[in-house]
């Protein structure tokens, strides 16, 4: 049975690679996975296996598949005590031991920050603007300096997560670009004080929306917002066609001259549910031509990588698949304040419902 599974995995890998354009170039420098849910999953009994079914450290399994980076989010004081400096330090130590590099994603919140919500941490709600700017600096510095002191310096840092409308609302909303700039530059300064070599990423969602990116980064330039890399979320079932995605990346690279990384992307490998909590994506073919199957998931990640590779001037750095280790473990749900909440994403992880590495993992490791 184990040999049969391995053979099937290899066939799926070959089919996925065949679906992507042949590339003579070297692999993308960033072939990454967000594993922010991992610490809580493992604490609640989560198990991970390689494609042959052998149980192991998921970070080692990712590294052996050819991945180069992990991504970890940071919340300030979440209700469940996860996604804080404590877990970031522990997971980063393991990841670096396997040769994986690190992107740290600061949400500047106690919970999810994205285009629809950028809530201040409870401890920062009554701060004046100058105090808020200092809190951003000090929180950023604290986490990154702890990483540096344990010998696991961050390679990339997101100052904010999907900040289409700014951060730390209402103070840092894009309704006041001067405030947005002051907060983001406080984070930038903290990153560089810890390590001048660490690259700062500014990250927006809606990767197929060129109008958004031109508006946002034109205003960023006009207001002196400092950054090294442009980060993009692209979910093909939400963010427009692959053609609009390609056009946006190409234009942004030419217009601003910055390297680009897809900080988040994903695709389902099944329509089935594993934890009794309805999944967000349930269509049998969420994007035309790419079924919700292991082969379809692998082919879509290969296609997204191909888009990044085609960015002019070699400015396409690579991609991170979002929440590769967020499997259907009871208690590891969406809401950090509600242990009964479920996971609506397990059908987009890089491990299947038998906890085994999916073919998409090997594809991602070789794009």
C-alpha positions as CSV (number, residue, x, y, z in Angstrom):
1,X,0.0,0.0,0.0
2,X,2.8,2.4,0.9
3,X,4.5,1.8,-2.5
4,X,1.2,2.3,-4.3
5,X,0.6,5.6,-2.5
6,X,4.1,6.7,-3.5
7,X,3.5,5.8,-7.1
8,X,0.2,7.7,-7.2
9,X,1.9,10.7,-5.7
10,X,4.6,10.6,-8.3
11,X,2.1,10.3,-11.1
12,X,0.2,13.3,-9.7
13,X,3.4,15.3,-9.4
14,X,4.4,14.5,-13.0
15,X,0.9,15.5,-14.2
16,X,1.0,18.8,-12.3
17,X,4.5,19.7,-13.6
18,X,3.4,18.9,-17.1
19,X,0.5,21.3,-16.8
20,X,2.9,24.2,-16.1
21,X,5.1,25.7,-18.8
22,X,8.5,24.1,-19.0
23,X,11.1,26.3,-17.4
24,X,14.9,26.2,-18.0
25,X,15.6,28.7,-15.3
26,X,16.7,28.0,-11.7
27,X,14.0,27.5,-9.2
28,X,12.3,30.6,-7.6
29,X,14.3,31.8,-4.6
30,X,11.2,31.8,-2.4
31,X,9.1,28.6,-2.3
32,X,7.3,29.0,1.0
33,X,4.4,28.0,3.2
34,X,2.5,29.8,6.0
35,X,2.5,27.5,9.0
36,X,1.1,29.9,11.6
37,X,-1.4,27.4,12.9
38,X,1.2,24.7,13.5
39,X,2.0,25.3,17.1
40,X,-1.6,25.1,18.2
41,X,-2.2,22.1,15.9
42,X,0.6,20.1,17.5
43,X,-0.4,21.1,21.0
44,X,-3.9,19.7,20.3
45,X,-2.6,16.4,18.8
46,X,-2.0,17.3,15.2
47,X,0.0,14.7,13.3
48,X,1.9,15.1,10.0
49,X,3.3,12.5,7.6
50,X,5.3,12.5,4.4
51,X,4.0,11.2,1.1
52,X,4.8,7.6,2.2
53,X,2.8,7.9,5.4
54,X,5.8,8.2,7.7
55,X,5.2,10.5,10.7
56,X,7.6,13.3,11.2
57,X,8.2,17.0,11.9
58,X,6.1,18.9,9.3
59,X,8.9,21.5,9.0
60,X,11.3,18.8,8.1
61,X,8.8,17.3,5.6
62,X,8.4,20.8,4.0
63,X,12.2,21.3,3.8
64,X,12.8,17.9,2.3
65,X,10.2,18.6,-0.3
66,X,12.3,21.6,-1.5
67,X,10.6,24.5,0.3
68,X,12.8,27.4,1.3
69,X,10.8,29.6,3.6
70,X,8.0,29.6,6.3
71,X,5.7,32.4,7.2
72,X,4.5,33.0,10.8
73,X,1.9,35.6,11.8
74,X,2.2,37.6,15.1
75,X,-0.8,38.8,17.2
76,X,-0.3,41.0,20.2
77,X,-2.5,39.4,22.9
78,X,-4.8,36.8,21.4
79,X,-7.5,35.1,23.4
80,X,-6.0,31.6,23.0
81,X,-2.4,32.6,23.6
82,X,-1.2,31.4,20.2
83,X,0.5,33.3,17.4
84,X,2.6,35.3,19.9
85,X,6.3,35.8,20.3
86,X,6.5,32.6,22.3
87,X,5.4,30.4,19.4
88,X,7.2,32.3,16.8
89,X,10.5,31.8,18.6
90,X,9.9,28.1,19.1
91,X,8.8,27.4,15.5
92,X,11.5,29.6,14.0
93,X,14.2,27.6,15.9
94,X,13.0,24.4,14.5
95,X,12.6,25.8,11.0
96,X,16.1,27.3,10.9
97,X,17.6,24.0,12.0
98,X,16.1,22.5,8.8
99,X,17.6,25.3,6.7
100,X,14.3,27.1,6.2
101,X,14.2,30.9,6.1
102,X,11.6,33.0,7.9
103,X,9.0,35.6,7.0
104,X,7.4,37.2,10.1
105,X,3.9,38.7,9.5
106,X,2.9,41.4,12.0
107,X,-0.9,41.9,12.2
108,X,-0.7,44.6,14.9
109,X,-3.9,43.1,16.4
110,X,-5.1,40.6,18.8
111,X,-6.9,38.8,16.0
112,X,-7.2,38.6,12.2
113,X,-6.2,41.7,10.2
114,X,-7.2,41.9,6.6
115,X,-8.8,44.4,4.1
116,X,-12.1,44.3,6.0
117,X,-10.8,44.7,9.6
118,X,-7.7,46.2,11.1
119,X,-8.6,46.3,14.8
120,X,-6.2,47.7,17.4
121,X,-4.9,45.4,20.1
122,X,-7.0,45.9,23.3
123,X,-3.9,47.2,25.1
124,X,-3.4,49.9,22.5
125,X,-6.9,51.2,22.2
126,X,-6.5,54.2,24.5
127,X,-3.1,55.3,23.3
128,X,-2.4,58.7,21.7
129,X,-1.1,58.6,18.2
130,X,2.5,59.2,19.2
131,X,2.1,56.4,21.8
132,X,0.6,54.1,19.1
133,X,3.5,54.8,16.8
134,X,5.9,53.9,19.6
135,X,3.9,50.7,20.4
136,X,4.3,49.6,16.8
137,X,8.0,50.2,16.9
138,X,8.5,48.5,20.3
139,X,6.4,45.4,19.5
140,X,8.1,44.9,16.2
141,X,11.5,45.4,17.7
142,X,10.8,43.1,20.7
143,X,9.8,40.1,18.6
144,X,12.5,40.5,16.0
145,X,15.3,41.1,18.5
146,X,14.3,38.0,20.4
147,X,14.6,36.1,17.1
148,X,18.0,37.6,16.5
149,X,19.3,36.8,19.9
150,X,18.4,33.1,19.6
151,X,20.2,33.0,16.3
152,X,17.1,32.9,14.0
153,X,17.0,36.4,12.5
154,X,14.0,37.0,10.3
155,X,14.8,37.1,6.6
156,X,11.7,39.1,5.6
157,X,9.1,41.0,7.7
158,X,5.6,42.2,6.9
159,X,4.8,45.5,8.5
160,X,1.0,44.8,8.5
161,X,-1.2,42.2,6.9
162,X,-3.3,42.9,3.8
163,X,-3.3,46.6,4.5
164,X,-5.4,47.7,1.5
165,X,-7.2,50.2,3.8
166,X,-4.3,50.9,6.2
167,X,-3.8,49.5,9.7
168,X,-4.7,50.1,13.3
169,X,-8.0,51.8,12.4
170,X,-9.1,54.5,12.7
171,X,-5.7,56.1,13.3
172,X,-3.8,54.4,10.5
173,X,-6.6,54.3,8.0
174,X,-5.8,55.5,4.5
175,X,-8.2,58.3,5.1
176,X,-5.0,59.9,6.6
177,X,-2.0,58.8,4.6
178,X,0.4,60.8,6.8
179,X,-0.7,58.7,9.8
180,X,-0.5,55.5,7.7
181,X,3.0,56.4,6.7
182,X,4.1,57.2,10.3
183,X,2.9,53.9,11.6
184,X,4.4,51.8,8.8
185,X,7.7,53.7,8.9
186,X,7.9,53.1,12.7
187,X,7.7,49.4,12.0
188,X,10.2,49.7,9.1
189,X,12.7,51.4,11.4
190,X,12.3,48.7,14.1
191,X,13.1,46.0,11.6
192,X,16.2,47.7,10.3
193,X,17.4,48.5,13.9
194,X,17.4,44.7,14.6
195,X,18.9,43.7,11.2
196,X,19.6,45.9,8.2
197,X,19.7,42.8,6.0
198,X,16.1,41.9,6.8
199,X,13.7,42.9,3.9
200,X,10.5,44.8,4.7
201,X,7.4,43.7,2.9
202,X,4.2,45.8,2.4
203,X,1.4,43.4,1.7
204,X,-2.0,44.0,-0.1
205,X,-4.7,41.6,-1.0
206,X,-6.7,41.4,-4.3
207,X,-3.7,40.5,-6.5
208,X,-5.6,40.9,-9.7
209,X,-6.7,44.5,-9.1
210,X,-4.1,46.8,-10.8
211,X,-6.1,50.0,-9.9
212,X,-5.8,49.2,-6.2
213,X,-2.0,48.6,-6.4
214,X,-1.4,51.8,-8.4
215,X,-3.5,53.9,-6.1
216,X,-1.9,52.4,-3.0
217,X,1.8,52.4,-4.0
218,X,1.5,55.8,-5.7
219,X,0.3,57.2,-2.3
220,X,3.0,55.2,-0.5
221,X,5.6,56.9,-2.6
222,X,4.1,60.3,-2.2
223,X,4.1,59.9,1.6
224,X,7.6,58.5,1.9
225,X,6.5,55.0,3.1
226,X,9.7,52.9,3.2
227,X,9.8,49.2,2.1
228,X,11.9,46.7,0.2
229,X,9.4,44.2,-1.3
230,X,5.8,44.4,-2.5
231,X,3.7,41.5,-1.1
232,X,0.5,40.3,-2.8
233,X,-2.3,38.0,-1.9
234,X,-3.8,36.1,-4.8
235,X,-6.5,33.5,-4.3
236,X,-7.7,32.6,-7.9
237,X,-11.3,32.0,-6.8
238,X,-11.6,35.5,-5.3
239,X,-9.0,37.8,-6.9
240,X,-9.6,37.8,-10.6
241,X,-8.2,35.9,-13.5
242,X,-4.7,34.6,-13.8
243,X,-4.3,37.0,-16.7
244,X,-5.3,40.0,-14.6
245,X,-2.9,38.7,-11.9
246,X,-0.1,38.5,-14.4
247,X,-0.8,41.9,-15.8
248,X,-0.9,43.5,-12.3
249,X,2.5,41.9,-11.2
250,X,4.1,43.0,-14.5
251,X,2.9,46.5,-14.2
252,X,3.7,46.9,-10.5
253,X,7.3,45.6,-11.1
254,X,7.8,48.0,-14.0
255,X,6.2,51.0,-12.2
256,X,7.9,50.7,-8.8
257,X,11.0,48.6,-9.5
258,X,10.6,46.6,-6.3
259,X,10.8,42.8,-6.0
260,X,7.4,41.1,-5.6
261,X,6.4,38.1,-3.5
262,X,3.1,36.3,-3.4
263,X,2.7,36.3,0.4
264,X,-0.5,34.3,0.2
265,X,-2.1,31.9,-2.2
266,X,-3.9,28.5,-1.9
267,X,-6.1,26.0,-3.7
268,X,-8.3,23.1,-2.5
269,X,-7.4,19.5,-3.1
270,X,-10.9,18.2,-2.2
271,X,-14.5,19.4,-1.7
272,X,-14.9,17.2,1.3
273,X,-15.0,18.4,4.9
274,X,-12.8,16.9,7.7
275,X,-13.9,18.6,10.9
276,X,-17.6,19.3,10.7
277,X,-17.2,23.0,10.0
278,X,-18.1,24.1,6.5
279,X,-15.2,25.0,4.3
280,X,-14.9,28.3,2.6
281,X,-14.3,26.9,-0.8
282,X,-16.6,24.0,-1.8
283,X,-16.9,24.2,-5.6
284,X,-15.6,21.1,-7.5
285,X,-13.8,23.5,-9.9
286,X,-13.2,26.8,-8.1
287,X,-11.2,28.2,-11.1
288,X,-12.0,26.9,-14.6
289,X,-9.7,24.1,-15.7
290,X,-8.4,23.4,-12.2
291,X,-10.5,20.9,-10.3
292,X,-10.5,20.7,-6.5
293,X,-8.3,17.5,-6.5
294,X,-4.8,16.8,-5.5
295,X,-3.7,17.2,-9.1
296,X,-5.7,20.4,-9.5
297,X,-4.2,21.9,-6.4
298,X,-0.7,21.1,-7.6
299,X,-1.3,22.4,-11.0
300,X,-2.7,25.7,-9.7
301,X,0.3,26.3,-7.4
302,X,2.6,25.6,-10.4
303,X,0.6,28.1,-12.5
304,X,0.8,30.8,-9.8
305,X,4.6,30.2,-9.6
306,X,4.8,30.4,-13.4
307,X,3.1,33.9,-13.3
308,X,5.6,35.0,-10.7
309,X,8.5,33.7,-12.7
310,X,7.4,35.7,-15.8
311,X,7.6,39.1,-13.9
312,X,10.0,41.2,-15.9
313,X,13.5,41.9,-14.7
314,X,13.7,38.9,-12.4
315,X,11.6,40.8,-9.8
316,X,9.3,37.8,-9.0
317,X,10.8,36.3,-5.9
318,X,8.3,33.5,-5.3
319,X,5.3,32.5,-3.3
320,X,3.9,31.3,0.0
321,X,0.9,28.9,0.1
322,X,-1.3,29.9,3.0
323,X,-1.7,27.7,6.0
324,X,-0.1,24.6,4.7
325,X,-0.4,22.8,8.1
326,X,-3.9,23.9,9.1
327,X,-5.4,20.5,9.1
328,X,-8.8,19.5,10.7
329,X,-7.6,19.3,14.3
330,X,-10.4,19.8,16.8
331,X,-10.0,23.0,18.7
332,X,-7.7,24.6,16.1
333,X,-10.5,26.8,14.6
334,X,-10.9,30.3,13.2
335,X,-11.9,32.1,16.3
336,X,-9.2,32.3,19.0
337,X,-11.8,33.3,21.5
338,X,-14.1,30.2,20.8
339,X,-12.5,26.7,21.1
340,X,-15.6,25.2,19.5
341,X,-15.0,27.0,16.2
342,X,-13.8,24.9,13.3
343,X,-11.3,25.3,10.5
344,X,-12.8,26.3,7.1
345,X,-9.5,25.8,5.4
346,X,-8.3,22.2,5.9
347,X,-9.2,21.3,2.3
348,X,-6.5,23.8,1.1
349,X,-3.7,22.5,3.3
350,X,-0.6,20.7,2.0
351,X,-1.5,17.6,4.0
352,X,-4.5,15.4,3.2
353,X,-7.1,14.0,5.6
354,X,-4.8,11.0,6.3
355,X,-2.2,13.6,7.4
356,X,0.1,12.8,4.4
357,X,2.0,15.3,2.3
358,X,0.1,16.1,-0.9
359,X,1.7,16.2,-4.4
360,X,1.4,20.1,-4.3
361,X,4.1,20.2,-1.7
362,X,6.6,18.6,-4.0
363,X,5.5,20.8,-6.9
364,X,5.9,23.9,-4.8
365,X,9.4,22.8,-3.7
366,X,10.5,22.5,-7.3
367,X,9.0,25.6,-9.1
